[in-house]
């Protein structure tokens, strides 16, 4: 459903923007909204600023983040509980070493890592530390990717404004030079019309900046946060489940504990949202 929502949002947004670029009285598309130089200033400047801010290794997040927004679905906490409970039954009946045969059948990368660590570490605190470190590493990588798109959303309007200022400077200097020439020996009746037309073209870069910030970069960052939060909850469930298997907790008891953990997590999240809303007011 997340992919469908993204697709519907993209189509609806494009229709709204494109329809407002059409002059229905004349029945034609207003080409004033198409400015290659303005587009280059906004996108090129945003990309250049991002390169300055982040190392090249982090730039992979751009393609991966966009791909994840269109093809990714939020992780299902209930499926994670069911999977780890099934593994708990196997360990309870056949021993924890039997889980080695189940690792290749597991699709989730974090669960694969957790099961491998379960077979390596005998001490509970060492296993918990390893799983927690891996969990935090994944979480930090996702937060860095979200931050990158948020920064791009702040760069785009700034470069749009810069493009507008550059366009106005070029337009004014050109019109002043043209005005001096016409004052000597030519008619300047069309000078105001050309000035307004040039100003409209200059403002297109601001339009591009606002459009890319609010229709591309901020929504991508928001969707990545939704997907990341769901994956973080899923990984936290798997982490507690594997620790429960290590402690030889009864499968039924482990399932109840993880289910209560999800409900408690949702309660905390709801309470935090309410508190944030009160502070905003």
Secondary structure as UniProt FT lines:
FT   HELIX           2..19
FT   TURN            20..21
FT   STRAND          22..23
FT   TURN            24..27
FT   STRAND          28..29
FT   HELIX           31..33
FT   HELIX           36..39
FT   HELIX           40..44
FT   HELIX           45..53
FT   HELIX           56..59
FT   HELIX           60..71
FT   HELIX           77..94
FT   HELIX           96..105
FT   HELIX           109..120
FT   HELIX           124..185
FT   TURN            189..190
FT   HELIX           191..212
FT   HELIX           213..217
FT   HELIX           218..246
FT   TURN            247..248
FT   HELIX           251..280
//
